[in-house]
Amino acid sequence: MSGIFGVVSQNDCLEDLFYGTDYHSHLGTQFGGLAVWADELVRKIHDIRGSQFKTKFYEDYKKMKGNRGIGVISARDEQPIYINSKFGPFAIVTNGFIDNAQDLTEELYKEGQSFSEVTDGEVNLTELVAKLIIRGKTLLAGIEDMFSRIKGSCSLLLLNKEGIYAVRDRYGYTPLVTGQRGRDWAVTTETTAFSNLGFKIKKYIQPGEIIFLDESGLKSKRKGSNINQICAFLWIYTGFPASSYEGITVEVVRERSGRFLAKDDNIKIDIVSGIPDSGTTHAIGYAMESGVSFRRPLVKYTPGFDRSYTPPSQETRDRIAKMKLIPIPEIIRGKSIVCCDDSIVRGTQLKNYTIQKLKECGAKGIHLRIACPPLIFPCKFNYSTRSIQELAARRAIKAIEGKDIKGVRAYLDESSPEYKKMVAWITRDLGATTLKYQRLNDMVSAIGLPKEKICLYCWTGRQP
């Protein structure tokens, strides 16, 4: 997942743009980018792997000028993309994933289009979106046409001489929110970016809605739809605790999630803990419901490490997982511990680093409590899980069945023998004492939206 931010100010916008974009650093680790419009369009992109956005862009932000700008923290591609088109020059940033990118790329090649941003034979998806848009008779028609042709998701900000177009994915998989501060306007993936900059939430942009921002304010260019399939994982893991989506705050959802995990959980434990950072609030909720003390047997060294979920290579993810968590033996030794975490994706980090560290420090029992059901289907709508083979639940099913199988419906039923076998296999593989996943309906209840308004594809395999 990437994070995007835009601002239109009555005066210079660079400080707001710099800090507003930086507040999305938890969503990507590959590239950062800023684009500003003054007398002309100015763009800066830096590789932020192994460094912080603020460090790379501090000098740029001090030198750039303009009252309109967009920024991005990208999980994969270099952004913003600059296009000089029949609509005039514009810069564009995106958040999402295009599942049929290869087919669309081949189609545009046949039409005579070319791509300047190609890595390992794959085109930059933001450039692909831009090339699809400029095929339209008008800018708005081009955006509509792009939506109709992609499979997957795409929210975007487009900056030109007129202002900023803010466009939310037509099914609402990714969020986009506008904020106001006097006569200044901003738009963001994460509402976390608003608070310290003085912006107040004005509008949660609807799925498929197109909003235009300029110095005169906010205008609706296309109404949204009632179809909403916002990603449930935003509340469970990827979102920042202080952010809210559809008016529902992440921290509150995680507390409720932990409470659900604790209900009817009849095990004898000494302390409750969370795997930092996202597992922490799930654990606080568990402790609130169970009455058992919350402690921190594992602490995260925050200054130097990104999320281990977002880096693209397994080697990098493993290295971060190993180095970032530091155990406190005095709290661990002789204790039976509930460890709450947001999810089990691949399971390698839990097995090789978290559980191993707790065992080495003398934990008496390690009881994993996971805030979502087993992940069984790779995400089609954003950069997270990309293949079936990397999922711990799928490895368990293959081990149980003796082969890869297509019909996994029995393993989705929390009351079925197949589900219980799958969980038992994962428990043994990880080396945990016990393992309990959140029930799907409890996760939905913790979020607080109707089930049909949430994307649950990773757990159900069902698309809207």
LUMVO-37828 format. One record per residue (C-alpha): residue in three letters; x, y, z. Coordinates in Angstrom, 3 decimals, decimal comma, m for minus. Layout:
resn / xx / yy / zz
ALA / X / Y / Z;
...
***
This chain:
resn / xx / yy / zz
MET / 0,000 / 0,000 / 0,000;
SER / 1,119 / 3,556 / m0,680;
GLY / 0,092 / 6,820 / 0,948;
ILE / m0,842 / 10,008 / m0,937;
PHE / m1,297 / 13,585 / 0,234;
GLY / m2,203 / 16,849 / m1,483;
VAL / m2,665 / 20,443 / m0,403;
VAL / m3,925 / 23,722 / m1,881;
SER / m2,974 / 26,775 / 0,172;
GLN / m3,537 / 30,501 / m0,092;
ASN / 0,204 / 30,887 / 0,507;
ASP / 3,224 / 28,605 / 0,163;
CYS / 2,214 / 24,975 / 0,796;
LEU / 5,606 / 23,261 / 1,116;
GLU / 5,699 / 22,812 / 4,883;
ASP / 2,233 / 21,263 / 4,885;
LEU / 3,118 / 19,085 / 1,892;
PHE / 6,410 / 17,936 / 3,420;
TYR / 4,999 / 16,921 / 6,797;
GLY / 1,653 / 15,733 / 5,432;
THR / 3,395 / 13,326 / 3,065;
ASP / 5,814 / 12,189 / 5,785;
TYR / 2,852 / 11,124 / 7,946;
HIS / 2,364 / 8,291 / 5,418;
SER / 5,804 / 6,745 / 5,958;
HIS / 4,326 / 3,614 / 7,569;
LEU / 2,662 / 2,714 / 4,248;
GLY / 5,697 / 2,403 / 1,971;
THR / 9,445 / 1,905 / 2,001;
GLN / 10,556 / 2,212 / m1,613;
PHE / 10,205 / 5,743 / m2,984;
GLY / 9,025 / 9,151 / m1,882;
GLY / 7,996 / 11,981 / m4,172;
LEU / 6,732 / 15,557 / m4,220;
ALA / 5,317 / 17,681 / m7,040;
VAL / 4,525 / 21,381 / m6,720;
TRP / 2,877 / 23,894 / m9,032;
ALA / 4,007 / 27,533 / m8,954;
ASP / 4,778 / 29,100 / m12,334;
GLU / 5,553 / 25,614 / m13,584;
LEU / 5,437 / 22,014 / m12,412;
VAL / 8,420 / 20,917 / m10,298;
ARG / 8,894 / 17,301 / m9,239;
LYS / 11,315 / 15,513 / m6,885;
ILE / 11,682 / 11,741 / m6,313;
HIS / 14,064 / 9,934 / m3,966;
ASP / 14,765 / 6,305 / m3,130;
ILE / 13,940 / 6,016 / 0,585;
ARG / 14,970 / 2,409 / 1,124;
GLY / 17,103 / 2,374 / 4,261;
SER / 16,427 / 6,052 / 4,984;
GLN / 13,660 / 8,341 / 6,171;
PHE / 11,499 / 10,507 / 3,939;
LYS / 12,322 / 13,606 / 5,999;
THR / 16,058 / 13,051 / 5,600;
LYS / 15,872 / 12,709 / 1,818;
PHE / 13,459 / 15,592 / 1,192;
TYR / 14,441 / 18,186 / 3,797;
GLU / 16,652 / 20,212 / 1,459;
ASP / 14,163 / 19,890 / m1,425;
TYR / 11,290 / 21,163 / 0,647;
LYS / 13,308 / 24,165 / 1,751;
LYS / 14,048 / 25,107 / m1,877;
MET / 10,718 / 24,301 / m3,590;
LYS / 7,984 / 26,924 / m3,807;
GLY / 4,300 / 26,793 / m4,685;
ASN / 0,809 / 26,909 / m3,228;
ARG / m0,387 / 23,566 / m4,651;
GLY / 1,324 / 20,222 / m4,299;
ILE / 0,954 / 16,461 / m4,089;
GLY / 3,168 / 13,880 / m2,394;
VAL / 3,503 / 10,136 / m2,070;
ILE / 5,215 / 7,447 / m0,019;
SER / 5,310 / 4,557 / m2,452;
ALA / 5,361 / 0,852 / m1,701;
ARG / 6,710 / m0,041 / m5,137;
ASP / 6,964 / 2,406 / m8,050;
GLU / 8,709 / 5,735 / m8,460;
GLN / 6,170 / 8,549 / m8,173;
PRO / 4,950 / 11,217 / m8,979;
ILE / 4,833 / 10,626 / m12,725;
TYR / 5,126 / 13,765 / m14,892;
ILE / 3,151 / 13,804 / m18,154;
ASN / 3,104 / 16,558 / m20,785;
SER / m0,161 / 15,747 / m22,546;
LYS / m2,883 / 17,197 / m24,749;
PHE / m4,445 / 18,357 / m21,478;
GLY / m1,245 / 20,203 / m20,603;
PRO / 1,415 / 19,101 / m18,102;
PHE / 0,338 / 17,278 / m14,970;
ALA / 1,775 / 15,180 / m12,154;
ILE / 0,026 / 12,119 / m10,763;
VAL / 0,374 / 9,873 / m7,699;
THR / m1,575 / 6,663 / m7,104;
ASN / m2,428 / 4,158 / m4,405;
GLY / m3,597 / 0,694 / m5,397;
PHE / m2,795 / m2,276 / m7,587;
ILE / m3,772 / m3,093 / m11,175;
ASP / m4,257 / m6,819 / m11,555;
ASN / m4,533 / m6,708 / m15,366;
ALA / m1,572 / m4,360 / m15,880;
GLN / 0,202 / m6,670 / m18,323;
ASP / m2,832 / m6,923 / m20,624;
LEU / m3,349 / m3,159 / m20,589;
THR / 0,343 / m2,555 / m21,256;
GLU / 0,304 / m4,822 / m24,304;
GLU / m2,826 / m3,090 / m25,555;
LEU / m1,191 / 0,345 / m25,301;
TYR / 1,983 / m0,922 / m27,001;
LYS / m0,157 / m1,995 / m29,974;
GLU / m1,663 / 1,485 / m30,097;
GLY / 1,828 / 2,965 / m30,390;
GLN / 2,250 / 4,096 / m26,788;
SER / 5,627 / 3,887 / m25,080;
PHE / 6,662 / 3,793 / m21,430;
SER / 9,658 / 5,537 / m19,922;
GLU / 9,499 / 3,963 / m16,447;
VAL / 10,212 / 0,222 / m16,757;
THR / 11,807 / m1,931 / m14,057;
ASP / 12,648 / m5,615 / m14,603;
GLY / 10,380 / m5,625 / m17,644;
GLU / 7,356 / m4,255 / m15,751;
VAL / 5,939 / m0,814 / m16,385;
ASN / 5,392 / 1,695 / m13,625;
LEU / 1,708 / 1,328 / m12,708;
THR / 1,306 / 5,040 / m12,038;
GLU / 2,598 / 5,774 / m15,538;
LEU / 0,188 / 3,157 / m16,892;
VAL / m2,703 / 4,932 / m15,169;
ALA / m1,564 / 8,272 / m16,614;
LYS / m1,348 / 6,821 / m20,141;
LEU / m4,854 / 5,395 / m19,807;
ILE / m6,214 / 8,748 / m18,641;
ILE / m4,775 / 10,764 / m21,536;
ARG / m6,628 / 8,561 / m24,035;
GLY / m9,864 / 10,299 / m23,026;
LYS / m11,435 / 13,245 / m24,832;
THR / m11,317 / 15,204 / m21,583;
LEU / m9,427 / 14,716 / m18,352;
LEU / m12,559 / 13,589 / m16,521;
ALA / m13,559 / 11,274 / m19,370;
GLY / m10,068 / 9,792 / m19,288;
ILE / m10,345 / 9,080 / m15,559;
GLU / m13,742 / 7,437 / m16,106;
ASP / m12,328 / 5,318 / m18,927;
MET / m9,337 / 4,283 / m16,810;
PHE / m11,705 / 3,112 / m14,061;
SER / m13,716 / 1,030 / m16,508;
ARG / m10,657 / m0,768 / m17,850;
ILE / m8,594 / m1,671 / m14,805;
LYS / m9,058 / m4,711 / m12,606;
GLY / m7,921 / m4,098 / m9,074;
SER / m7,968 / m0,673 / m7,468;
CYS / m6,662 / 2,850 / m7,969;
SER / m7,069 / 6,039 / m5,963;
LEU / m5,134 / 9,030 / m7,254;
LEU / m4,227 / 12,692 / m6,993;
LEU / m3,598 / 14,648 / m10,190;
LEU / m1,972 / 18,096 / m10,077;
ASN / m2,171 / 20,525 / m13,002;
LYS / m2,317 / 24,287 / m13,545;
GLU / m5,986 / 24,333 / m12,515;
GLY / m5,644 / 22,600 / m9,147;
ILE / m5,753 / 19,072 / m7,708;
TYR / m8,114 / 16,310 / m8,794;
ALA / m8,686 / 13,771 / m6,002;
VAL / m10,156 / 10,471 / m7,169;
ARG / m11,073 / 7,546 / m4,950;
ASP / m11,089 / 3,990 / m6,245;
ARG / m14,505 / 3,104 / m7,660;
TYR / m15,056 / 0,350 / m5,068;
GLY / m13,430 / 2,271 / m2,235;
TYR / m10,747 / m0,304 / m1,413;
THR / m8,395 / 2,512 / m0,419;
PRO / m9,469 / 5,610 / 1,540;
LEU / m9,266 / 9,273 / 0,555;
VAL / m10,307 / 12,114 / 2,866;
THR / m10,448 / 15,899 / 2,492;
GLY / m9,641 / 18,393 / 5,237;
GLN / m10,012 / 22,136 / 5,695;
ARG / m8,011 / 24,757 / 7,617;
GLY / m9,527 / 28,167 / 7,070;
ARG / m9,262 / 28,734 / 3,310;
ASP / m6,643 / 25,987 / 2,847;
TRP / m7,583 / 22,469 / 1,727;
ALA / m5,863 / 19,092 / 1,893;
VAL / m6,584 / 15,522 / 0,815;
THR / m5,015 / 12,439 / 2,339;
THR / m4,939 / 8,669 / 2,589;
GLU / m4,332 / 8,865 / 6,348;
THR / m6,239 / 11,347 / 8,490;
THR / m3,252 / 11,168 / 10,858;
ALA / m1,709 / 13,790 / 8,585;
PHE / m4,346 / 16,387 / 9,479;
SER / m4,219 / 16,792 / 13,242;
ASN / m0,844 / 18,468 / 13,805;
LEU / m1,165 / 20,546 / 10,634;
GLY / m4,429 / 22,058 / 11,850;
PHE / m6,754 / 20,540 / 9,237;
LYS / m10,207 / 19,290 / 10,223;
ILE / m11,845 / 16,386 / 8,419;
LYS / m14,340 / 17,789 / 5,951;
LYS / m15,391 / 14,848 / 3,801;
TYR / m14,706 / 11,135 / 3,409;
ILE / m14,601 / 10,893 / m0,379;
GLN / m17,008 / 8,260 / m1,673;
PRO / m16,013 / 5,320 / m3,899;
GLY / m15,644 / 6,499 / m7,487;
GLU / m16,079 / 10,151 / m6,506;
ILE / m13,956 / 12,834 / m8,182;
ILE / m13,218 / 15,969 / m6,155;
PHE / m11,469 / 19,108 / m7,413;
LEU / m9,489 / 21,406 / m5,090;
ASP / m8,240 / 24,888 / m5,868;
GLU / m7,822 / 28,219 / m4,057;
SER / m11,586 / 28,782 / m4,086;
GLY / m12,364 / 25,544 / m2,273;
LEU / m13,735 / 22,066 / m2,937;
LYS / m15,947 / 21,093 / m5,874;
SER / m17,506 / 17,747 / m6,755;
LYS / m16,823 / 16,712 / m10,362;
ARG / m18,421 / 13,278 / m10,172;
LYS / m20,687 / 11,797 / m7,538;
GLY / m19,624 / 8,644 / m5,772;
SER / m21,484 / 5,368 / m5,536;
ASN / m23,010 / 3,441 / m2,658;
ILE / m20,743 / 0,496 / m3,410;
ASN / m18,029 / 0,336 / m0,800;
GLN / m15,460 / m2,401 / m0,340;
ILE / m12,895 / m0,674 / 1,876;
CYS / m10,040 / m2,925 / 2,954;
ALA / m10,588 / m4,421 / 6,421;
PHE / m6,822 / m4,729 / 6,869;
LEU / m6,565 / m0,939 / 7,226;
TRP / m8,032 / m1,226 / 10,715;
ILE / m6,400 / m4,530 / 11,607;
TYR / m2,856 / m3,736 / 10,483;
THR / m1,850 / m1,237 / 7,800;
GLY / m3,494 / 1,946 / 9,114;
PHE / m1,885 / 4,247 / 11,661;
PRO / m3,612 / 4,090 / 15,082;
ALA / m4,744 / 7,739 / 15,042;
SER / m6,261 / 7,533 / 11,546;
SER / m9,930 / 7,050 / 10,794;
TYR / m11,654 / 5,590 / 7,753;
GLU / m15,362 / 6,089 / 7,093;
GLY / m15,402 / 7,867 / 10,460;
ILE / m14,100 / 4,839 / 12,396;
THR / m10,777 / 5,223 / 14,243;
VAL / m8,144 / 2,499 / 13,974;
GLU / m7,140 / 2,505 / 17,662;
VAL / m10,719 / 1,974 / 18,807;
VAL / m11,232 / m0,917 / 16,373;
ARG / m8,071 / m2,642 / 17,591;
GLU / m9,167 / m2,353 / 21,200;
ARG / m12,521 / m3,921 / 20,310;
SER / m10,704 / m6,611 / 18,347;
GLY / m8,610 / m7,533 / 21,377;
ARG / m11,719 / m7,715 / 23,534;
PHE / m13,298 / m10,175 / 21,100;
LEU / m10,147 / m12,326 / 21,211;
ALA / m10,311 / m12,477 / 25,008;
LYS / m13,959 / m13,505 / 25,234;
ASP / m14,392 / m17,207 / 26,019;
ASP / m10,605 / m17,657 / 25,942;
ASN / m10,219 / m19,944 / 28,936;
ILE / m6,463 / m20,252 / 29,338;
LYS / m4,336 / m19,569 / 32,382;
ILE / m1,848 / m16,800 / 31,642;
ASP / 0,402 / m14,436 / 33,580;
ILE / 0,662 / m11,478 / 31,212;
VAL / m0,789 / m10,107 / 27,963;
SER / 1,511 / m8,665 / 25,314;
GLY / 1,356 / m7,425 / 21,745;
ILE / 3,821 / m7,789 / 18,895;
PRO / 4,858 / m4,168 / 18,240;
ASP / 3,552 / m1,987 / 16,821;
SER / 0,171 / m2,981 / 15,411;
GLY / m0,340 / m5,915 / 17,775;
THR / 0,003 / m3,658 / 20,814;
THR / m3,507 / m2,206 / 20,804;
HIS / m5,096 / m5,604 / 20,116;
ALA / m3,274 / m6,743 / 23,272;
ILE / m4,492 / m3,741 / 25,260;
GLY / m8,059 / m4,680 / 24,332;
TYR / m7,387 / m8,296 / 25,341;
ALA / m6,019 / m7,142 / 28,705;
MET / m9,005 / m4,829 / 29,270;
GLU / m11,449 / m7,674 / 28,672;
SER / m9,524 / m10,436 / 30,501;
GLY / m8,349 / m8,406 / 33,469;
VAL / m4,796 / m9,753 / 33,055;
SER / m1,963 / m7,232 / 33,160;
PHE / m0,552 / m5,863 / 29,906;
ARG / 3,249 / m6,024 / 29,788;
ARG / 5,921 / m5,463 / 27,128;
PRO / 8,197 / m8,515 / 26,924;
LEU / 9,246 / m7,425 / 23,418;
VAL / 9,996 / m3,820 / 22,528;
LYS / 10,584 / m2,418 / 19,075;
TYR / 13,656 / m0,385 / 18,275;
THR / 11,785 / 2,296 / 16,365;
PRO / 14,501 / 4,740 / 15,186;
GLY / 16,018 / 2,569 / 12,487;
PHE / 13,569 / 0,008 / 11,140;
ASP / 10,572 / 0,025 / 8,815;
ARG / 7,644 / m2,349 / 9,019;
SER / 8,811 / m5,838 / 8,147;
TYR / 5,571 / m6,455 / 6,212;
THR / 6,101 / m3,765 / 3,568;
PRO / 9,644 / m4,323 / 2,163;
PRO / 9,459 / m6,307 / m1,089;
SER / 12,070 / m8,991 / m0,508;
GLN / 11,787 / m11,818 / 2,002;
GLU / 15,452 / m11,358 / 2,918;
THR / 14,843 / m7,721 / 3,878;
ARG / 11,658 / m8,575 / 5,782;
ASP / 13,472 / m11,266 / 7,768;
ARG / 16,414 / m9,015 / 8,586;
ILE / 14,121 / m6,263 / 9,879;
ALA / 12,061 / m8,766 / 11,871;
LYS / 15,196 / m10,131 / 13,496;
MET / 16,762 / m6,812 / 14,373;
LYS / 13,844 / m4,598 / 15,374;
LEU / 12,375 / m6,612 / 18,308;
ILE / 14,379 / m6,701 / 21,529;
PRO / 13,306 / m9,042 / 24,355;
ILE / 13,273 / m8,182 / 28,070;
PRO / 14,176 / m11,472 / 29,843;
GLU / 13,076 / m10,318 / 33,302;
ILE / 9,498 / m9,944 / 32,085;
ILE / 9,506 / m13,148 / 30,005;
ARG / 11,186 / m15,724 / 32,256;
GLY / 8,773 / m18,275 / 33,727;
LYS / 5,684 / m16,519 / 32,364;
SER / 2,766 / m17,882 / 30,385;
ILE / 2,196 / m15,141 / 27,820;
VAL / m0,608 / m14,196 / 25,445;
CYS / 0,960 / m12,599 / 22,365;
CYS / m1,509 / m10,643 / 20,236;
ASP / m0,625 / m9,887 / 16,636;
ASP / m2,505 / m8,409 / 13,705;
SER / m2,135 / m11,374 / 11,349;
ILE / m0,069 / m14,356 / 10,256;
VAL / 0,929 / m13,852 / 6,640;
ARG / 3,966 / m16,000 / 5,964;
GLY / 4,663 / m16,937 / 9,586;
THR / 8,442 / m16,911 / 9,209;
GLN / 8,947 / m13,861 / 11,424;
LEU / 6,768 / m15,186 / 14,228;
LYS / 8,433 / m18,591 / 14,078;
ASN / 12,071 / m17,666 / 13,629;
TYR / 12,306 / m14,465 / 15,615;
THR / 9,392 / m13,636 / 17,917;
ILE / 8,613 / m17,074 / 19,332;
GLN / 12,251 / m18,131 / 19,294;
LYS / 13,274 / m15,059 / 21,304;
LEU / 10,551 / m15,692 / 23,881;
LYS / 11,613 / m19,315 / 24,250;
GLU / 15,271 / m18,403 / 24,621;
CYS / 14,310 / m16,031 / 27,436;
GLY / 12,447 / m18,784 / 29,306;
ALA / 8,774 / m18,247 / 28,505;
LYS / 6,654 / m20,981 / 30,103;
GLY / 3,896 / m20,757 / 27,481;
ILE / 3,334 / m18,749 / 24,290;
HIS / m0,316 / m18,312 / 23,324;
LEU / m0,797 / m16,557 / 19,992;
ARG / m3,991 / m14,550 / 19,496;
ILE / m4,395 / m13,220 / 15,964;
ALA / m6,698 / m10,283 / 15,187;
CYS / m7,979 / m11,593 / 11,849;
PRO / m8,880 / m15,015 / 10,401;
PRO / m6,284 / m17,082 / 8,488;
LEU / m5,201 / m15,354 / 5,256;
ILE / m6,036 / m17,799 / 2,468;
PHE / m6,258 / m15,666 / m0,693;
PRO / m3,574 / m13,255 / m1,959;
CYS / m4,720 / m9,628 / m2,251;
LYS / m5,897 / m8,469 / m5,693;
PHE / m6,257 / m4,817 / m4,797;
ASN / m3,012 / m3,631 / m3,231;
TYR / 0,626 / m4,515 / m2,604;
SER / 0,557 / m7,029 / 0,228;
THR / 0,413 / m10,775 / m0,331;
ARG / 1,083 / m11,592 / m3,965;
SER / 1,070 / m15,409 / m4,151;
ILE / m0,766 / m18,341 / m2,628;
GLN / 2,469 / m20,173 / m1,871;
GLU / 3,717 / m17,546 / 0,603;
LEU / 0,660 / m17,790 / 2,882;
ALA / 1,058 / m19,851 / 6,059;
ALA / m2,526 / m21,144 / 5,865;
ARG / m1,982 / m22,395 / 2,315;
ARG / 1,199 / m24,198 / 3,344;
ALA / m0,791 / m25,864 / 6,099;
ILE / m3,535 / m26,934 / 3,677;
LYS / m0,957 / m28,334 / 1,259;
ALA / 0,707 / m30,296 / 4,068;
ILE / m2,649 / m31,697 / 5,215;
GLU / m3,894 / m32,573 / 1,718;
GLY / m0,500 / m33,671 / 0,359;
LYS / m0,852 / m31,274 / m2,595;
ASP / m2,105 / m27,860 / m3,666;
ILE / m5,889 / m27,862 / m3,976;
LYS / m8,347 / m25,365 / m5,446;
GLY / m11,349 / m26,253 / m3,324;
VAL / m10,501 / m24,745 / 0,071;
ARG / m14,007 / m23,802 / 1,210;
ALA / m14,009 / m26,340 / 4,021;
TYR / m10,967 / m24,588 / 5,505;
LEU / m12,877 / m21,296 / 5,698;
ASP / m15,515 / m22,718 / 8,045;
GLU / m14,375 / m22,005 / 11,611;
SER / m16,377 / m24,967 / 12,949;
SER / m15,136 / m27,546 / 10,427;
PRO / m12,630 / m30,344 / 11,153;
GLU / m10,513 / m29,056 / 8,245;
TYR / m10,209 / m25,609 / 9,823;
LYS / m9,176 / m27,117 / 13,152;
LYS / m6,534 / m29,275 / 11,442;
MET / m5,166 / m26,234 / 9,619;
VAL / m4,856 / m24,207 / 12,829;
ALA / m3,253 / m27,160 / 14,642;
TRP / m0,679 / m27,535 / 11,841;
ILE / 0,216 / m23,827 / 11,951;
THR / 0,497 / m23,971 / 15,753;
ARG / 3,001 / m26,837 / 15,565;
ASP / 4,907 / m25,226 / 12,710;
LEU / 5,317 / m21,952 / 14,610;
GLY / 6,197 / m23,683 / 17,858;
ALA / 3,460 / m21,919 / 19,836;
THR / 1,689 / m23,406 / 22,841;
THR / m1,758 / m22,465 / 21,527;
LEU / m3,092 / m20,428 / 18,598;
LYS / m6,442 / m18,732 / 18,192;
TYR / m7,551 / m16,659 / 15,203;
GLN / m10,223 / m13,982 / 15,287;
ARG / m13,581 / m15,142 / 13,958;
LEU / m14,605 / m13,373 / 10,765;
ASN / m17,865 / m12,032 / 12,186;
ASP / m16,064 / m10,749 / 15,299;
MET / m13,553 / m8,904 / 13,118;
VAL / m16,406 / m7,303 / 11,174;
SER / m18,152 / m6,372 / 14,441;
ALA / m14,946 / m4,804 / 15,757;
ILE / m14,732 / m2,618 / 12,644;
GLY / m18,370 / m1,619 / 12,947;
LEU / m19,377 / m1,438 / 9,279;
PRO / m21,891 / m3,745 / 7,571;
LYS / m20,179 / m6,827 / 6,180;
GLU / m21,121 / m5,917 / 2,610;
LYS / m19,266 / m2,585 / 2,977;
ILE / m15,883 / m4,186 / 3,704;
CYS / m13,442 / m6,035 / 1,448;
LEU / m12,893 / m9,472 / 2,990;
TYR / m11,325 / m11,071 / m0,075;
CYS / m8,140 / m12,223 / 1,720;
TRP / m10,279 / m14,380 / 4,010;
THR / m13,263 / m15,344 / 1,829;
GLY / m12,014 / m15,170 / m1,764;
ARG / m15,176 / m13,289 / m2,701;
GLN / m15,041 / m10,141 / m4,838;
PRO / m17,801 / m7,527 / m5,126;
***
